[in-house]
Amino acid sequence: LFAIFAFATCGGYSGELRLSVDCANKSESDLSIDIAFAYPFRLHQVNFEAPTCEGKRRETLALIGDFSSSAEFFVTIAVFAFLYSLAATVVYIFFQNKYRENNRGPLIDFIVTVVFSFLWLVSSSAWAKGLSDVKVATDPDEVLLLISACKQQSNKCLPVRSPVMSSLNTSVVFGYLNFILWAGNIWFVFKETGWHSSGQRHPADTMEKQPGSYNQGGYNQDSYGPAGGYNQPGSYGQVGEYGQSQSYGQSGPTSFTNQI
């Protein structure tokens, strides 16, 4: 939608300005000189006629400037951004499995988003400068300077109507809004590539491996007690060894009494 508004407000523009040349000889005057211009703003091709105030002779003049390059560049980026957004929406909805296969879809999407963000910034800035020049070239006061009759003090030249540039101003605003929109979308597409999640999992995997290395080191092994001999129940307190010695001690006096 933002791309549509951008190229529609610029590509569909047409404006008009009106001048008045009042000659000393009223019969030679022209009080309504209409000059129409439109996208792509090749103003040097916009011709108009004005009285010379020297009899019935009229002169053919043209506006100054060619600003088609910046305007067409801006509209081209807007159209391609619209087409890509439309295609990406179809892929997101109907071809999600193909999009995520081998992580190729998110990677391409990420690169294209970065490129469009840069192009939106460049084209919007170029068109903003071009629009400023268009405003100067179509200013009625500036156009009156092109008419030879207006250089004579006996003639009165006045601007009647200036062109309305509100839609062109809106196109520049939408251009920068598209830049903000696409630049902000870089983060969301970046997360789809898997680079963000893999970067977060790597420290977690490292921490999970560290406790395992200490558990295998020999401090908490169950076999450490039996290997050292400190915790064996039969090493010091075996019933067989001390019990046999006690019975041995009792057998001595009994045999001696029997002998007596």
C-alpha positions as CSV (number, residue, x, y, z in Angstrom):
1,L,0.0,0.0,0.0
2,F,2.8,2.4,0.8
3,A,4.5,1.7,-2.5
4,I,1.2,2.2,-4.4
5,F,0.7,5.6,-2.7
6,A,4.3,6.6,-3.6
7,F,4.2,5.9,-7.3
8,A,0.5,7.0,-7.7
9,T,1.0,10.4,-6.2
10,C,4.1,11.0,-8.3
11,G,3.5,9.2,-11.6
12,G,-0.1,10.4,-11.9
13,Y,0.6,14.1,-11.4
14,S,-0.3,16.8,-13.8
15,G,-0.2,20.5,-13.0
16,E,-0.9,23.9,-14.5
17,L,0.1,27.4,-14.0
18,R,-1.4,30.6,-15.5
19,L,0.2,33.9,-16.5
20,S,-1.1,37.3,-17.5
21,V,0.6,39.6,-20.0
22,D,-1.0,43.0,-20.3
23,C,0.6,45.0,-23.1
24,A,0.5,48.7,-23.4
25,N,-1.6,48.1,-26.5
26,K,-4.6,46.3,-24.9
27,S,-5.4,44.5,-28.2
28,E,-2.1,42.7,-28.0
29,S,-2.5,41.5,-24.5
30,D,-3.1,37.9,-23.3
31,L,-4.5,37.7,-19.8
32,S,-4.7,33.9,-19.6
33,I,-1.6,32.0,-20.6
34,D,-2.0,28.4,-19.4
35,I,1.0,26.2,-19.1
36,A,0.4,22.5,-18.3
37,F,3.1,20.0,-17.3
38,A,3.0,16.5,-15.9
39,Y,5.1,13.5,-15.0
40,P,8.0,12.7,-15.9
41,F,8.7,16.5,-15.8
42,R,10.6,17.0,-19.0
43,L,9.9,20.7,-18.7
44,H,12.2,21.7,-21.6
45,Q,9.6,19.9,-23.8
46,V,6.7,22.0,-22.4
47,N,6.0,24.8,-24.9
48,F,3.7,27.8,-24.6
49,E,3.0,30.9,-26.6
50,A,3.2,34.5,-25.3
51,P,2.6,37.9,-26.9
52,T,5.5,40.0,-27.7
53,C,3.5,43.2,-27.4
54,E,4.9,44.2,-30.8
55,G,1.9,43.9,-33.1
56,K,0.1,40.5,-33.4
57,R,3.3,38.5,-33.3
58,R,3.6,35.9,-30.7
59,E,6.7,33.9,-29.5
60,T,7.0,30.2,-28.6
61,L,8.8,29.5,-25.4
62,A,9.6,26.5,-23.3
63,L,10.1,25.8,-19.6
64,I,13.6,25.1,-18.3
65,G,14.9,21.8,-16.9
66,D,14.6,18.1,-17.3
67,F,13.9,16.3,-14.0
68,S,12.7,13.0,-15.5
69,S,15.6,11.0,-14.2
70,S,14.9,11.4,-10.5
71,A,11.2,11.2,-11.0
72,E,11.3,8.0,-13.1
73,F,13.9,6.4,-10.8
74,F,11.6,7.0,-7.8
75,V,8.5,5.6,-9.6
76,T,10.5,2.6,-10.9
77,I,11.6,1.7,-7.3
78,A,8.1,2.1,-6.1
79,V,6.6,-0.2,-8.8
80,F,9.2,-2.9,-8.3
81,A,8.8,-2.7,-4.5
82,F,5.1,-3.2,-5.0
83,L,5.6,-6.2,-7.2
84,Y,8.1,-7.8,-4.9
85,S,5.8,-7.2,-1.9
86,L,2.9,-8.8,-3.7
87,A,5.1,-11.8,-4.8
88,A,6.5,-12.2,-1.3
89,T,3.0,-12.2,0.2
90,V,2.0,-15.0,-2.1
91,V,5.1,-17.0,-1.1
92,Y,4.6,-16.4,2.6
93,I,1.0,-17.7,2.5
94,F,1.0,-20.5,-0.1
95,F,4.7,-21.7,-0.4
96,Q,5.9,-21.5,3.2
97,N,7.7,-24.9,3.0
98,K,9.5,-24.0,-0.2
99,Y,10.4,-20.7,1.4
100,R,12.1,-22.3,4.4
101,E,13.7,-25.1,2.4
102,N,17.6,-25.0,2.8
103,N,17.2,-21.5,4.3
104,R,17.5,-20.1,0.8
105,G,14.2,-18.3,0.8
106,P,14.9,-16.2,3.9
107,L,18.4,-15.5,2.8
108,I,17.2,-14.1,-0.6
109,D,14.4,-12.2,1.2
110,F,16.9,-10.6,3.5
111,I,19.3,-9.5,0.7
112,V,16.4,-8.0,-1.3
113,T,15.0,-6.2,1.7
114,V,18.4,-4.6,2.4
115,V,18.7,-3.5,-1.3
116,F,15.2,-2.1,-1.4
117,S,15.8,-0.2,1.8
118,F,18.9,1.5,0.3
119,L,17.2,2.2,-3.0
120,W,14.2,3.8,-1.2
121,L,16.5,6.1,0.7
122,V,18.4,7.1,-2.5
123,S,15.4,7.5,-4.7
124,S,13.5,9.5,-2.2
125,S,16.4,11.8,-1.6
126,A,16.9,12.3,-5.3
127,W,13.3,12.9,-5.9
128,A,13.1,15.4,-3.1
129,K,15.9,17.4,-4.7
130,G,14.2,17.0,-8.1
131,L,10.9,18.2,-6.8
132,S,12.6,21.3,-5.3
133,D,14.0,22.1,-8.7
134,V,10.6,21.5,-10.4
135,K,9.0,24.0,-8.0
136,V,11.5,26.6,-9.0
137,A,11.2,25.9,-12.7
138,T,7.4,26.1,-12.6
139,D,7.2,29.2,-10.4
140,P,5.1,31.7,-12.3
141,D,7.5,34.5,-11.3
142,E,10.4,32.6,-12.8
143,V,8.5,31.8,-16.0
144,L,7.6,35.4,-16.5
145,L,11.3,36.2,-16.8
146,L,11.4,34.1,-20.0
147,I,8.8,36.3,-21.8
148,S,10.4,39.1,-23.7
149,A,7.4,41.4,-23.3
150,C,7.8,41.3,-19.5
151,K,11.2,42.9,-19.8
152,Q,9.6,46.2,-20.9
153,Q,8.3,48.4,-18.1
154,S,5.3,49.6,-20.2
155,N,3.9,46.0,-20.1
156,K,2.4,44.4,-17.0
157,C,3.1,40.7,-16.4
158,L,1.4,39.0,-13.4
159,P,1.2,35.4,-12.1
160,V,-2.5,34.4,-12.0
161,R,-2.3,30.8,-10.7
162,S,0.5,28.7,-9.3
163,P,0.6,24.9,-9.7
164,V,-0.6,22.7,-6.8
165,M,2.2,20.6,-5.6
166,S,0.5,18.9,-2.6
167,S,0.5,15.4,-4.2
168,L,4.1,15.7,-5.1
169,N,5.0,16.6,-1.6
170,T,3.0,13.6,-0.4
171,S,5.0,11.3,-2.8
172,V,8.2,12.4,-1.1
173,V,6.7,11.7,2.3
174,F,5.6,8.2,1.2
175,G,9.1,7.6,-0.2
176,Y,10.7,8.2,3.2
177,L,8.0,6.2,4.9
178,N,8.7,3.3,2.6
179,F,12.4,3.5,3.6
180,I,11.5,3.4,7.3
181,L,9.1,0.4,6.6
182,W,11.6,-1.6,4.6
183,A,14.5,-0.8,6.9
184,G,12.5,-1.9,9.9
185,N,11.6,-5.1,8.2
186,I,15.3,-6.0,7.9
187,W,15.2,-7.2,11.5
188,F,12.2,-9.5,11.1
189,V,13.6,-11.0,7.9
190,F,17.0,-11.4,9.6
191,K,15.4,-13.6,12.3
192,E,13.9,-15.8,9.6
193,T,17.3,-16.6,8.2
194,G,18.3,-18.6,11.3
195,W,21.5,-16.5,11.9
196,H,19.8,-14.9,14.9
197,S,18.7,-18.1,16.5
198,S,22.0,-19.9,15.9
199,G,23.8,-17.0,17.5
200,Q,21.7,-17.4,20.6
201,R,22.0,-21.2,20.8
202,H,25.8,-21.2,20.7
203,P,26.4,-19.8,24.2
204,A,23.7,-22.1,25.6
205,D,25.4,-25.1,24.1
206,T,28.7,-24.1,25.6
207,M,27.2,-23.7,29.1
208,E,25.5,-27.1,28.8
209,K,28.8,-28.8,27.9
210,Q,30.8,-27.2,30.8
211,P,29.0,-29.1,33.7
212,G,29.5,-32.3,31.9
213,S,33.2,-31.8,31.9
214,Y,33.3,-31.4,35.7
215,N,31.1,-34.4,36.3
216,Q,33.5,-36.6,34.3
217,G,36.6,-35.3,36.0
218,G,36.6,-37.8,38.9
219,Y,35.3,-35.6,41.7
220,N,31.7,-36.8,41.7
221,Q,32.2,-40.3,40.3
222,D,30.7,-43.1,42.2
223,S,33.7,-45.3,41.5
224,Y,36.0,-42.9,43.4
225,G,35.0,-44.3,46.8
226,P,35.5,-47.9,46.1
227,A,38.8,-47.2,44.2
228,G,40.2,-45.3,47.2
229,G,39.1,-47.8,49.8
230,Y,37.8,-45.2,52.2
231,N,34.1,-45.9,51.9
232,Q,34.1,-49.6,51.6
233,P,32.0,-51.1,54.3
234,G,34.1,-54.2,54.7
235,S,37.5,-52.7,55.0
236,Y,37.5,-51.8,58.7
237,G,34.3,-53.1,60.1
238,Q,34.0,-56.6,58.7
239,V,32.2,-58.9,61.0
240,G,34.2,-61.9,59.8
241,E,37.6,-60.7,60.9
242,Y,36.7,-59.4,64.4
243,G,34.1,-62.0,65.0
244,Q,36.6,-64.8,64.4
245,S,39.1,-63.2,66.7
246,Q,36.6,-63.0,69.5
247,S,35.7,-66.6,69.2
248,Y,39.4,-67.4,69.1
249,G,39.8,-65.7,72.4
250,Q,37.0,-67.7,74.0
251,S,38.3,-71.0,72.8
252,G,41.6,-70.6,74.6
253,P,40.3,-70.6,78.3
254,T,37.8,-73.4,77.6
255,S,40.4,-75.8,76.4
256,F,42.7,-74.9,79.3
257,T,39.9,-75.6,81.8
258,N,39.2,-78.9,80.2
259,Q,42.8,-79.8,80.6
260,I,42.7,-79.0,84.3
